[in-house]
Structure formats: structure tokens, C-alpha cells
Amino acid sequence: MLDFNNFGAPKKEVDFATIKAVALLNIESVLNHWMPGGRVKGGEYQCGCIEGGRGESCSTNMTTGVGSDFAAGESWGDLIDLVAQRERVTMTDAAMMIADFLNITEDTPTPPPIPTVTEEEKRAHAAKVSMALWMEGETCPPDHPYLVKKQVNADPGLRFHPETGAILIPLRDETELLAVQRIFADGTKKVNHGGRFSGCYHTIQGERDVVYICEGYATAMTVHMATGKTAVMTVSASTLQEIARKVSVMYPTSEIIFAADNDNVTPKNPRQMKNPGVTLAEKARELIGRGTVIYPPAEPETKVDWNDFALQQGGQVTRELLLRPAARKRLFVDAKSMTLKEPSFLVDESIESPCTGMIFGPSGSGKSFLVFDLALCCATGKEWNGKKVKAGPVIYICGEGRHAIPRRVKAWETHHSVTVPYNRLMVSSTAIDFEPVNIVAMIAEINEMAAQFGEPPVMIIIDTMARALPGNADENSTKDTGLFIKECDRLQETYNCAVIIVHHTGHNETKRARGSSALKGAMDVEIMVSADGMIEWTKTKDIEPPPSISFSVKQIRYGEGKHENSCVLLYEATEGKKGPKMTANMRAALKALKEAIEADGIGAGICMLATWRDRYKVYLEGVSDRRKNQSFKEQVEQLEEKGDVLVTGSKVTAAKIMNDMITESTFSKLMKH
């Protein structure tokens, strides 16, 4: 008869502490039994895998029993854990198996205390496992079953583990790899044992004006594919607050949107959190004090993330919902949250970038040659007047003199012994007036070129403003000028580049550009080119104006044909050049010398000293004749000391200067070539 008061022999309690300690005392025997074929090296038992065999992919610490199978990405915290994984049994059954193997009984004496493993040691070991697993990875295939099922792309930052068939997602804390999440073909997800995922994340790079924070890879990639924006992935909603704090610091001026999961299910336990995806996202938003929480619509008692929603409702609806809060751009940001940046330059210490700037001067002054020289230096990466430039494609909107451009390029290449690469200087096929509809078409074509060339333009030149203004616009009108500048700023903001406008001075040749005074106020930088060969910075915003530069024009022949010639600029005085700065009297002396050589007609750069002196004295008004003669003597001595001229009796030879300088009377003619 059954005895209902007797439930059989009581279960034997397992003394885990004793078994674990005894196993450690006999660790080599335990490891040789369950992972045969390995060897002890450097305080570790090394073998091929958790099954044993030769190799080093699997290692166990001989002091603590902590180990990892690097190839499989598995880890164990002690020998009982190892046997449980090896035999695929519970921890209790594994402990009993070790006890039977080592003959551990109730009478077994208590061994010494087990060495403790600190959290830092556990984290360090997990990071080591993560790095080993990551290094074994290969490029993630786009047709991985999980990606196909979720209909998302493989981010370039992922890897694939060929041995286990898992996608590897790196989890980093700023820059350090601390853990790896594995996603298997059936969708199973694992973070390696002991790996830290709190505060760790993976970033899918995109545009940074808006940054989305998402839970899980499929959701993050769905958001990125729909919007083109940066998506930061967390492993769990429980880490959202810590991740949000870091994202807020990394992207201080970006709009932050929490693309939360909608866990619209009544919890079985009343003490459990309702809708944790949305609730924890709201707490993260409150913590950083900014951002928007959005979540996909879901029927009651259903769980939906943004990938689920996209698969059900389609990409267009998903995109509209995701971008809707981003469209509400914030009008104000805290100045303290804005990123402090060192100035970036198109031309080192001379022209900042991005900027909207202007180069102006009278007709025939050489301003187009100056901007063309800048354009070719940026297109080739060659220094401009000894200063580094930002190299990249240049867009030249040419309103006049287009036929001369090939000659100018050839002359420039010949003089500098530099070849301008293809696709680096793109010239408009016609003048473009800056009507909004034309700007839209121009941006579309520049975008196509940027995609083809692999980079956006570093400079856009508008030569000239008069030819770019719409036909009914008045350059003296503040309104019309403002509309033109608005379109220039639009180009600057679109490509984060320098937009340089070429313009004329007024009819009275004053030191200001022609037209509305609003023009100068809108410029970040303004450079004046004068008829006497001077370049002067008349406006800069946040940098010290560079010293003025004196230049001349040199004719260059690049072939034997009658018209195979053009001009380049020579800079005679630059910042950092040794020697005194060129004075007005020295410039007058050089101009008078050129006039004297032309007037005497002797040739070979020779003129009479008296002719030179008489021409020079014309430039000195309101000065006594004695002072004029004294000033002329001083200029001659300076030029002789530099070796620029040679005075022999009553004659002056200036062949060196004439090789590099063009006479005033031929200057305008050369400009046309």
C-alpha cells in the first residue's frame, strides 16, 4: 500500500562552494577530462574549442577557472559553468558530475577560500573575448538570413562570424570595444558572457542635423534607411538614459529623436513597467532636457518597433512619420551647447571657409586673374602665395570671357609646372542668373558631379555679380542685392564651402564695391584689387586682416602659335617675406621706370636715368624739387642694392624687372588674352 506521508528519500543538497573549490584544486584534471588534448601555457589551459583538441582558440585561467571559447564567442565564470555548457546540462547536474569525477563527498574537507574575481577583471576578460571574436570576423554579407528577413542593409561597421554564422555588432563606449552582440540566422541575439552593454552602443553614420536613438539593430538601420540620418543603437531600452546622456554631449547642436519601441501590452505582473520602450525613452528625454519621443502606432496588446511598422505599412509612411518631428527645426539653441571649432580656411590665415566673400576692383585691374589663380591652386592643392589651401573641386560660374579660360589654364600650368586634373575645375557653359529656379537646377547638377567625383566643391566662383543678377534686378537696390546674397548663402550652406563673388568698383574708382551698401555688410571677407597692382583685405570677420600684397602680371607663352599666350600673376610682397614693405614711393619708382623704358625705346630693358627721374617726379605732388630729387636717389639706391637695376653713367638697365613685369600700356591688352 502506498504511504502518502513518505515522499521518498530527500534530495541531496549540492554544496556548490565546496565542489567549486575542490575543482579548482584539481583544475588540470578537470580540464583534461572535459577538454582533452590541450596544454598549460602562461597560466592558462589552451585548446582548440570547448570540445578540446589542439589549438589556442579556447583558454581557461588556471587560478580562477574563468575561460572563453573565442571562436564561438562563449565564456564561463567557473568550472561548474564550463561543464554545464560542455555537457548542455543544468548547473546542478554539472556540479554533481564534477563531484562524481573527483569523488567529493560530505566528508571531503573544506578547501581554502576560492580566489575572488573582481568586476574589473571580469570586464577586462569580456573585452578580451570581444576583441578576439571581432578580429575573427569578416565582411558582413548583405544576404544574411536575418537581414533578408528584416529587409535592412548591412552597415559597413558590422562583421560576420563564419564559424557560427552570426552577425557581429560592435558595442563601444565612445571608442573602446567592450562587447559584441551576435545575431544568428534565426534571430537569436547574444552578448558575450560578462560583456558590458550598459553605456555601450553602435552608431550607423548619416547626416548629423538629426540623431535618432533606437533599440536594436533592425530598428536603427530601418530609421537610417528611411531618413538618411545618424542612428545610435542600444541593446536594451534599459540603457537608454545612459546612452542619451552620451549622445547629447557628442551631438550638442543636433536634434535628438528617440525612435522608441511601442510595447503596447498589459504586463502580467502589476508591478512591471507599462510599455517600457516608450516609458524609458521618456525618462531618457527628461534626463537630458531635450529631444522628442516618437513610436509607431500599435493595436492594443501588440508590440511593434519601427522595423515591424515599415514591413507592415511600407517605407513611405514610415519615412513621413520619422521625419515629421525633425521638420520642426528648433529656432534657438543654448550658446554653451554649441561646438567650439577652430577656424577652417580656404586659404590659410587669409580666407575662411565656409564663407560668402567678394573680390572687387576696377575693370582691367586683374581681379579675374586673382580669383582664377585661387581657383587653380585649390583645384590642384598647390599653395597660393606660400599659403596652404583647401584642395578640392571648384565650380566656376563664368559670365564673361569664357573663351579665354583654356588659354589661362594652359598658361598657369606652364608657369607653375602643374597639371590641372580633370573634374577639378568645372566651368559653366553659359552665364547663370540667380533666379531661385536656376539655383535649384544648378544645385541638382552640382550634386550629380559631387556624387561622381566623390566630394563636394570647396569653392564656387561667381564671375561677375553683374552677369549673375537676374535681368530685372538692380544692384543699387537693397532688396535685389539681399535676394542675390540669399542665393549665394544657400550655395555656401548646401556645400559648406566658400562662395566668392567677383564685382566692380564704382565709376569714381572708390575703395568700395559698386552698388548697394548692403553688399559689404553681408560679406564674411572682402578683398580689393587696385589698378596699381595691390591686393588689400578690406573686411574680415574673426581673423586679423592679412598684410596687403603687391602683384604684377606676367605674359606666358605656352606654344609657338601667334595667340598661344596668356597671363599669370606674380606676387611681389607677401606676409613673412624678408625686407621692408613696398612703399608708395617705391611703387611710383617702378611705374616710372617702366614708362621711361617704353618712352626711350632703346629696348632690352634700358632707359636714360634722366627720363626715369623726370617720370618719377611727376608722381610726387606738392613736394619741392630738391625733395623729389632726394627721394628719387633713395629709390634708385634701394633698387641697386637689391640688384634689380644697374646704373651705368647716364643709362639704367632693368632687364631683371622687365622679365617679370608688364608695362602699364600693354596691361589691358594682355587681360583680353
VOPA-667730 format. One record per residue: x, y, z of N, C-alpha, C in turn. Coordinates in steps of 0.02 Angstrom, whole numbers, plus 50000, padded with zeros to 5 digits. Layout:
XYZXYZXYZ...
END
This chain:
500434994150000500005000050000500455006250000500195011449963500595017549959500585021350024501175023750043501235027850102501265035150079500695038850087500665045650061501025050650106501285048350162501675052750204502415052250189502595047550146503305046550130503405048250056503755053750045503865056049976504545053649949504805048449976505445045849953506015049149988506605047049969507205049750002507285057049985507465061050034507565068250020508125069249970508025074749928508555076249879509185078549914509725076249887510365078049915510535085249895510675089249945510855096149931511555096549902511645100849853512285101649819512675107249852513265105649874513705110649905514135113749850513855118649818514195121749760514885124549780514915127849838515535131049858516095125949865515945120349898516455115249907516665112149840516165110549799516325107449734516745112249691516565118549691516935123449651517655124049677517735124149743518405124949772518835118749759518535112749768518925106549756519105105949682518645107949639518785107649567519375112049549519415117849582519975122349568520635119249590520615115649647521235112349669521455106849620520975104249582521125098849534520965101149463521085107549449520855110449386521155107149325521775105149328522085102049269521755095449253521575091549305521235085149293520545086349263520185091449290519515092949265519545095049192520015099449175520065101949106520285096449058520755092249080520975086649037520415081749024519955081049073519395076349066518865079049018518675085549027518135088248986518365091548922518995093648920519265096648859519945093548844519955087148826520585083548817520985086248757521635085148762522075087048706522375093948711522235097548767522515104248774523185104148810523435110248825524065110848861524055117148904524475117048956524525122749001525075127348975524905133748966525385138548940525235145448969525745148449003525655155149029525095155849079524995150949122524465151349172523785149949145523735147449083523085145949054523105138949022522515135749023522435129448988522165131048919522525129348866522335131148798522175124948757521645125548718521455120148673521075123048613520845118848569520535121248507519845124148516519425121048559518745123348571518485120348635517855121348651517585118748713517565111048713517625108048654517655100748649518365098148662518855102748664519555100648673519935100848608520475096948602520875096648542521435101848542521885101248494522455105748491522245112648466522585117748490522445124548468522465129348526522315135848511522355141048562521715145348564521195143248526520585147248523520185147048587520315142048629519935141248691520435141348749520315145548799520785145948855520415146748921520715143848974520425144249041520975146049090520825151049133521315153149183521405147749235522035145649248522175140049294522085142049367522005148449381521915150649451521185151749468520795154449421520105156349436519585151749402519785148249350519305144149313518885148049263519005154549257518655158649208518955157349139518525156349089518795154849023518325156848967518565155948905518185157848846518365153448787517855152248746517955149248681517905154948631518495157848612518495163848571518135162748505518225156948475517935155648410517175155748412516895152948465516165152548472515875158648507516315162648538516075168448574515755166848641515875160848668515585158848732516105159648788515855160748849516285161548907515975158048966516385156549017516135153649080516485156849139516095157349192516365160749251516725156249300516615149549294516965144749337516925137849305517205132849338517225126149308516545122849305516105124249353515425121449350515065124149289515135130749278514835133949219515115130849155515765129449154516075126249096515765119449081515705115249131515445108549122514705108849101514335113649129513635114449111513565115949037513995120349011513975122048940514225116248897514755113048921515055107548883514575101648876514215100048930513765094248931513045096148916512915102748910512235105248897511745102948952511945103949015511535102049072511465107949118511065107149171510985112449220511605113149263511655118749299512225119849343512235114549398511645112549422511615107349475511875100749449511645098749390511895092449362512645092749348512885098549325513605099349312514005098649376513755101649430514105101149494514135093849517513585090149509513575083149529514055079049486514115080649422514585077049378515295078149401515465084249420516135085649444516255082049511515745082149554515815078749619515945071349609515575068049563515695060949549516395059749522516605064149477517265063249445517835063949496517755068549544518285069849593518155066249660517615062149662517455058449724517355063149783516995068449771516855073249825516245070749864516335070049929515785067649972515675072650028515205070850072515075075250129515675075550176516095070450173516675070250218517285073850188517215076250127517785079750096517925086050136518555086850157518715092850197518605099250156518445104450193518335110950161518995113750136519045115250072519675117950044519765125250062520345127950047520465135150061519995139550020519925145850040519465150450005519635151049931519125151849890519215152549818519435159649802519925160449761520135167349742519535170949710519425177049733518865180949706519075184549641518595185249597518715188749534518325195249537518675200849531518355207449535517955208849471517495213649477517105215649419517555218349364518085221949384518545224649334518885219049295519075213749331519385208049298518895204549250518265203949272517755200949229517655205049166517625211749175517525216149117518125215749070518715215649099519325215349058519345208849017519145203349050519135197049015518615197048960518025199848974517495200048924517715204348864518065209948878518305214148824518815210448781519225206348813519715202348777519365197248732518845194148758518455189348718518125192948659517845198848672517515202748620517995204348564518595206648582519085208548530519305202548490519405196748524519605190748488519065188548439518435188848462517875187048419517825191848360517915198248373517865203348321518415202448268519015200848291519575200048244519475194148198519085189248219518955183448176518405184748125518085190548131517515192048087517735193948016517265193347970517355195147900516825200247881516865202847820516355207547796515665204247799515195207947826514525205147834514175204747767513925198847747513585198247682512895201547684512705204947630512055208347630511465203447629511605197147611511055192247607511025187647667511295189847724511225185947786510485184947800510275178847821509565177447831509205182447875509535184947928509215189647972509085196247936509575198647897509485204847860508945204247807508935198447774508415197247723507725197247755507665193947813507025193647847506785200647868507255204747892507075211447916507075216547859507325214547800507355218947741507755225347755508335224447787508765230147802509465228847774509845234247768510525233847742511015231747796511605229647773512155228147818512575234347825512615237147886513025242947898513765241147888514175245547858514895244047849515255242547914514965244847970515285243648035515165236848064514785232448030514645225748055515165220848028515195214948060515595209348034515185202948038515465197748008515125191248005515605185948031515345181548076515755176248104515605169748066516065167648023515915161947978515805155348016516135154448073516085148048108515385147048138515085152448163514425151848194513875154648150514055158148096513545161048052513195167048082513495170248132513175175848166513425182548140512965187348139513165194348127513485196848192514035200648185514375203448243514255210948244513965213448299513835220648306514285223248362514755227648348515205230248399514835234948447514955234148511514665238448562515245242248594515245248848585515805252948608515585258048659516055259948700515975265448746516425271048720516125275848682516505280748644516935277348591517545275148609517985272248558518185265048573518145262748635518395256148654517865250748643518065245248611517625239548601517585235548666516995235148695516905231848760516495225448755516095224748703515675218748696515465218048623515215212148607514975210748540514295207348546513805210048510513165206648506513155202248444512945195948454512895191248398512165190148381512005190748317511335189348293511375183448245511055178048263511095171848223510555171948168510605167148124510155166848066509425166448087509285163248144508585162648167508345168648207508785173748214508595179748250508795179748323509075174148348509315173848417509875178948428509845182448485510345187648499510705186048564511365186748563511765185548623512305190848629512425193048690513015197148705513495192548743514135192448723514605187648753514615188248829514705182448861514665181948934515115187048968514815190849014515185195949051515295202249012515095202348949515195208348908514755214048931515025219848932514665225748956514265228748899513605229448908513215233048858512895239248888512925240048953512685246148985513145251948966512865257048933513275262748912513635261648846513545255748815513875254248751513355254648695513585256348637513125257448582513485256248516513095256048462513365255748394513055261348353513455265048315513215270748277513215269248203512645270448171512585270048098512625277248073513175278848039513315285748022512865288347966512635294547973512235297847923512275305347933511805309147906511785316347919511695317547993512005322948019512025323948091511585329548117511185332648072510745337848097510215334848143510045328548130509585324848173509905318148190509885316248254510155309848276509595305948310509485299748287508975295348315509305290448364508975289148420509185283948467508685278348464508925272248450508475266648436508675260548478508205255948485508325249648521508365243948471508965241248462509065235548417509305237648349509665232948317509975234448252509465235448197508975230948191508495231348136508115238048138507935240248198507595246648205508055252448185508675252348210509145257748195509275258248119509375252548086509505252748014508885254847975508295252747998507675254947966507615262547968507745265448027507715272748035508225276147990508835273547989509355276547947509175276147873508925270447850508745269647780508165274347761507705275447808507125279647793507295287047792507775289147833507905296347842508575298647816509065294247812509745296247795510125299347853509815299347912510125302547971510535297448011510925300048058511315295748104510845292248152510955285648161510555281748209511025278348258510895279348322511295276348376510895270548405511185264548404510845258448425511035256548496510525255048538510645252148604510415244848602510685240748647510495233748651509825232948686509705237248735509105236548776508835243348794508175243948803507875250248824508125252348893508365247548933508605249149000509225253548999509575253848942510185257948938510065264648905509435266248889509295272348852509535278748887509455278948952509635285148988510385286448984510775281248994511495282148992511735283848921511425280548871511605282048802511395289048783510805291148804510555297848788511025303248815511285302148876511745307048905512375307748862512625302148837513225302448795513085305548727512515303648697512335306448632512235313948636511935316248690511825323448699512475327348701512985324348729513645327648732513995327248665513945321548631514285320548567513975324848512513325325948515512975329748463512595335548495512945340648519512625345948558512145350348517512255350948452511825355248411511325351248369511325344748375510875340548335510205339848369509685339048329509025337348355509035329948373508825328148434508835321248456508125318448456508035312748425507375309548422507445302348447507045300548496507035293648522506515289748481506755285248437506315281048397506165274748438505685275348484505565270148534505145264448507505225258548538504775252848526504115254148561503575252148530502915252848561502695246148590502845245148654502675238848688501975239548719501475239748675500785241248696500435234948722500725231948775500465225648802500385226548878499825224148904499705224548976500175219549012500575221949059501045217449093500675212249136500945206249138500635200949178500685202549252501235205449272501335207249342501195214749349500735216749392500565223849400501165228149419501665225049448502255228949469502725230149410502605226749354503035227749296502875234349262503365237049227503295243449193502825242749133502375247649126501935247849068502315250949009502275247648953502595250048891503315252448903503775247948921504455250048939504815253848883504695252148819505035255548765504905263048766504265264948772504075272048773504245275248840504095271748894504205274448961504945276148973505385271548956506105272748967506375278048919506095278548859506305283748813506105290648841505505291148870505285297448900505745299448958505935294448999506385295949055507065298349029507305295448975507945297548946507895304648920507325306348888507235313148863507215318148920506875316448974506845320949032507545321849063507945316549062508605316849092509045321949056509045321948989509485326548953509155333248939508495333748952508155340148945508025342348874508065337848826507905339648757507755333348717507485334248657507325328548615506585327348610506405322648566505705320748553505655313148554505125310548584505005303348584504455301848533504595297448486504095295248438504075287648438503495284748424503435277448422502895275648371502965269848340502485267948288501805266348317501275267848280500595265948303500545258348312500185256148364500115248948377499415247548404499135242048383498505239748411498605237548483498075237748524498135235448593498385228248596498785226948647499065220348660499525217948604499875222648573500375220848523501015224748535501565221848515502225225148519502455226648447502625232948435502835235048368503435239648374503965238048337504525242748331504495245748261504965250248245504945253748181505085249148122505465243848133505565239048079504915235148065504575233048119503935229648110503445234048071503425240448091502955245148060503115246147986503755246747970503955247747900503765241647858503865235647885503695229547849502945229047837502555231647886501835231147881501525236647838501775242847848501445248747818501825251647758502445249547748502825252147691503295257747710503795258847666504325263647681504105270847679503655272747634503455279747627503115282347690502635278447716502295280447778502785280847836503235276047839503725275947893504175282147890504405283847829504835289747821504475296047845503855296847825503485302947843503405303547918503255298047952503175298348025503835299848060504375296848034505035297848066505285304948056505155307847997505425314447982504985320148007504365318548026503905323948046504175328148104504425325248158504675329548212505315333148192505725330048147506345333248126506205339548085505625339648052505455345448010505335351648053505155350648116505055356248161505725358348190506105361948150506785363848170506765368948227507185367848276507215372448333507495379148311507175384548334507405391248316507995393548358508065390848418508585393148463508945387248495509585388148506509985383248544510405387048595510565383748649510985386748701511685387848674511955393848680512625395348654513145390948687513035389048749513525384848785513535377748757512995375748723512965368948696513255368548626513405374248596513665374348528514395372148527514585368748473515265365948468515765371548456516305371548496516845376348487517325373548435517395377048379517805374548324518355379548307518935376748290519465380848264519265383148193519455389248173519265391548107519565387048052519175386048000519395382247942519515387147886520035385847846520225390747795520205387747725519965391747677520075390147607520795391747588521025397547610521735399547604521975401247674522505397847695522735398247765522805405547788522465407147844522505413647877522295419447832521945418047777521765423347730521025423347712520745417347695520045416847677519755410847715519275412147759518975406747797518475402847753518325396847774517835392747740517445388647792516775388447787516365391447734516315399047742516175402447687516085409647690515735411947625515465417947627515255421347567515685427547562516085428047510516565433347504516555436747436516925442247432516925446147370517625448547354517805448147291518425451147265518205456447215518375462747227518145468147183518725472647162518615476247109519115480847083518885483647017519245488746991519045491746928519185487046869518885488546813518995484546753519735484546735520005478646716520695478246697521185478146754520945477746816521395477846874521725471146886521435465646859521725459046870521345454846919520735457046939520355453346990520155446346965519985445846900519815439246874520425434646873521015437446859521615433446861521765431046932521615435346982521725433447051521265427647071520625428347056520155423047076520295416647037520525417346974520695411446934521305407946963521795411846987522385408947019522195405147082521745408047122521495404747182521145398247164520735398547111520355392647091520815386847071521325388347032521775383047009522215380347065522395384647113522775382247171522345377347211521705378947222521265374347259521135368047219521065368647154520925362847112521505357947111522115360547119522715356147116523025354947184522825358847235523135358247301523785361947308523965366047257524585369947260524505375847307525015377447344524985383247388524865389647349524485394147378524375400747347524805405847383525275408647347525715413747375526025411447441526235405047443526565402347502526095400047557525445400247546524965398347597524595392047576524475387447624524115381347610523385382847592523115378647548522415379547527522025373147541521365373647541520935367847547520825365047477521085359147464521055356347397520385352947384520145353547323519515350247304519245353247240518675350647217518375353247155518155360547163518205364147108517995371247106517475372147051516935375647068516415377247019516495384546998516585385746933516705392546908516095394646866515685399146893515105401646857515345407746817515465406646753515795411646711515285415546671515255422046683514775426246648515065429846588515735430046583516055433546528516755430846517517015431446456517705429346441517825421946444517295417846431517365410646437517875407846386517915411046328518365408646276519095408946296519265413346344519965414146365520175409046418519695405446447519855401046503520355395546484520265392046427520765386846410521465389546405521545395846378522215398746373522495400346442522055402846486522295404446554522515398146591522125392646583522315386346615522995383946589523085384246523523715381846493524305386146515524215392746517524755397146540524925395846613524405394846654524525393546725524905386946734524695381746699525035375246703525765375846681525885379646627526565380446602527005384046652526745389446680527135393546727527295389646791526805386046818526895382646883527125375446876527175373046814527375365946802526905361246840526265362746838525755358746872525205357246821524955351146821524405349246778523755349346817523265352846792522605353046825522235346646808522055342546858521705336246843521015337446813520755332546777520075332946753519595332746812519015335746803518475335746852518645339646915519125344346911519295348446969519105355746959519075358146897518835364846883518265364246833517655365146857517065364446816516795371346800516775373146735516585379846712515885379546683515465384446701514785384646674514815385646599514355382446563514335383046490514015389546467513725393146514513405399546498513345403546562513175409946555513035413946615512405411246649512395411646715511815409146754511545414846796510925416946783510645422046828510335418546888510385421846945510235418747009509495419247027509065417146981508365416046997508315409547037507855409147085507795403047126507735396647085507355396847029507275390746989507935388546958508355393446939509005391746911509475388946964509425391447025509845388947080509675381747096509025380147095508815373147107509115368547055509075370646991509355366446938510115365846944510445371346964511165371246972511375366547029511025366947085511185362547142511105355247123510575353747084510465346847063511055344347021511315348546975511875346446934512525345946974512625350647020513225350247063513205344047106512595342147130512535336047170512735329947129512535329847065512725324247022513485323947013513795329747004514525329946996514865327847060514605330247118514915328447182514875320947194514315317847175514245310647183514735307047137514835309747078515305306647031516025307447053516195313447079516885314847098517045312347168516535310747207516655308247275516745313647327516655320047310516725325447359516375331747333516115335947378515785342047357516305347447339516085352947307516565358247291516815361747354517445364147351517715368047406517625375547393517505377347330517415384347313516945384947253516495389947256516065391647199516195398947183516395400447121516575407147100516015409847055515805416047069515295419347029515625425346995515775424846931516155429946894515745432146833515405437746839515405442846891514695443346920514635447446973513985448547003513495451646953513745456446912513315459846865512995455046816513375449746795513115444946748512695439546781512735438946848512345433846884511675436546909511615443146915510975445946938510435444646887509825442946910509265442246862509175448646822508895447846762508855453446716508515459646742508015458946784507645464746810507905467146877508455464346901508715466146967509155472346961509165476347014509565482447018510075481547073510725481947056511245480947106511265486547157510935492147144510885497547194510295496647242509885491647227509305490347269509495485647326509345487747387509485483547445509095477047442508475477447418508055471447413508345466447362508505468847302508765464447250509445461547270509865465647300510515463147324510425457847377509935459047422509805454247475509585447447448509165447547395508935441247365509525437547332509965441247301510555438147270511005435047323511135438647377511555436047430511235429947463510575429947468510225424147497510365417847457510375418447389510515412647348511245410547354511705415447362512415413847373512505410047439512155412447491512195409047556511905402047551511395401247510511095394647500511615389747472512005391947423512535387747396513065386247449513245391347488513755390447540513535385347592512905385747614512655381247665512555374147638512365373647574512255367047544512895363047541513445366347523514075362747512514615364347564514445368547614514925370147668515585372547638515525377147589516115379247551516165386847550516665389247515516755396447506516415398447440515995403647442515695406447382516005413347372516355414247316516725420347303516395424047244516205430247256515875434447206516395439247177516435439847111516875444647079516435450647059516665456647078516245462647067516695468547049516375474047029516725480047007516685485547060517155490347056517105496347097516645501247063516475506447100516055511647071516415515347015516045519646980516325523246923516865528146944516835530447006517345535047030517955531547060517975524747050518535520747072518675521547147518165521947188518255522447260518455515647288518625515547353518835509247385518235505347410517735504747371517155500747389516845497947326516495492347335516175489147278515575493147255515415492347191514845495847161514185493247189513685497347193513025495047211512835496447284512335492747307512055493847374512565492747429512535496947480512985496147537512835489847577512245486747565512075480547599512525474847578512845475647519513275470347493513865469047540514215474347559514785473447603514575470647671514015472947697513785470447762513655463047762513485460247704513325453047700513935448747690514515451747677515115447847661515485445647724515745439547722516195437247775516905439747763517095440347700517755442847682517685446947619518075452347614518065456747556518785458647539518955457847475519635459147452519605463947394520005469247398520015474247345520645473447303520565473547237521125473447190521155480247157521705483947166521765490747138522125490647072522035496047033522325496546966523085496746968523375498747024524115499147027524425492747054524045487147053524345480747070524385479347144523875481047182523875479547253523255475447271523355470647317522805466547343522735468347417522145470647436522035472947505521405469947534521455467047595520875464347630520505470147663519925471847637519535477447663519025475347715518935468647723518485466147776518655458947792518715457447856518735450547881518315450547944518075444747963517625444448022517995442848086518265436848091518555434548154519305433348150519625435548097520345434848092520655441648077521295442348094521665448448079521735449148004521585455047975521675455847903522405454647883522525450447832523215449347810523515455647782524185456247781524505462147751524335462547676524345468647650524225469647579524765466247538524595464247478525065460747434525125464647368525735465747346525855468847282525935463447229525645464547170525715459447117525845462747050526095458747005526165460846935525905455246891525845456746827525585451946779526145449946732526225443546721526755441046676526425437246618526665438946558526415435446499526785428746492526395423446480526675416746473526495413946404527005411646369526895408246305526915400746319526385397346297526355390146308526405386246242526505389746187526575386546122526895391346072526965389146011527295393145960526805397245919526155395945926525665399445887525625406845905525335410745860525295418045870524915419945932524385416245947523975418046005524035413046062524555408946061524635403946115524995407146174524655411846206524925415146265524365417846307524515418946370524045422046417524455424646475524135426246531524485429446587524395425646652524875426446696524825424046765525025429746812524855429046875525035434046924525685432246959526095437246973526695436547014526595440847076526695437847134526595441447197527275443847222527325450447231527975453447244528125454647317527615455147357527725456247429527185452447466527385447647508526905443647544527065443647618526585441447658526695440847730527265436047744527735438247785528295433947802528895434847757528815438647701529385439747657529865444547690530495443047688531005447147720531085453747681531295458847717531405465247685530835470047700530935476547687530415481447702529815480847657529245482947683528635482847643528695488047588528425486347527528455490947471528055497247485528375502947480528055509347494527735512147431527345517647441527035520947384527565523847338528095526647367528635529447326528995524147285529075518147314529405512747277528955510547219528305510047231527855508247177527875513547122527905519947142527945525447093528595524947053529135523147087529775522447052529755516847001529445511247018529405505646971528955507446912528395510846925527965512846870528325517746825528675522446854529055527346814529595523946774529915518946801530435515346765530145511846703529575508746712529255505446654529075510546600528815516346622528625521546574529245524246538529795525046574530415527646544530695522846493530695516446508530955511446461530535511446398529875512146405529435512346347529525518846307529615524446343529685530946309530335531546271530885529246300531535529846266531595525046207531285519246212531275514646156531945511546140532405511446187533065508546174533025500946170532565497946209532485490646210532915487446263532825480746271533225476746318533165479246390532615482546406532525484946474532985490646493533165494946445533635500446457533285507146446533445511946488533205518746479533725523646504533605530246491534055535446516533865537046589534365538146631534245539646701533825545946708533955551046665533585557346668532845556246652532695551946603531995550646586531635547346645531975542746676531675539346734531525544346789532035548946802531945553846856531365558446842531305560746779530765565446762530085562046768530045555746747529415552146753529225551046827529725549746869529605548546940529345554846974529635560646958529465566846992528745568946979528455566446923527755568046908527295565246962527495559546992527065556247042527095559647111527585564047121527655567247187527375574247183526755575047202526435581547200526515585147267526575591847263526625595947324527275595047361527795592947327528455591947358528965596147320529435598947355529945603147323530365599047275530665602647226531065599247176531675595947209531945599247260532515596347295532325589847329531725589747359531505583547394531335578047344531085580047285530945575047233531585571547211532115575647200532755572747179533035568147233532975570347296533235566247351532855559647356532185559847349531785553847352531955549147294532065552047234532245547847177532915544247190533395547947218534045544947233533965539147282533525539847332533425534447381533125528247349532645529247303532335523447271532835519847226533245523647190533745520547147534245516547188534465519247245534945515747287534655509147313534025509247332533705503147357533655497747302533485499847242533425495047187534105492447165534615496847169535295494547152535535489547204535395490947267535615486447321535295479547315534675479247292534335472847282534545469547217534915473047174535135470147111534595470347058534065474547068533525474847019533695479346960534125484346972534335488746917535095489546919535375491546863536095492946857536165499846824536455504746860536555511546835537275512146809537345513546745538005514446714538015521246681538345526046715538365532746688537665535746685537445537446625536785540546616536255535546597536415529146595535935524046575535765519346632535155516546627534905511746678534705505346642534935499746668534735493146641534295489746693533695487846672533215484646719532925478346688533355474346655533115468346620532795463446668533055462846730532775457946778532055459546794531905465946806531225467846822530775466846761531015468646703530595468346643530435461246622530835456446644530685449446630530065447146667529925450346725529375448146767528785452946769528855458746738528325463846743528105466246674527485467946668527195470146605527065477646608527225481346557527135488646558526395490346563526255496246591525575498346602525175498746537525515500846482525155501746419524935495146388525285489646403525095483146374524655479146421524565481546482524205477546532523495475846510523115480846487522415479646468522365474846409522835475346362522825470846304522935463646327523405462646373523545455846396522955452946434522575457046467521995454646503521505451146457521455453446394520985450546347521195443546325521815441746335522065435146315522065430446373
END
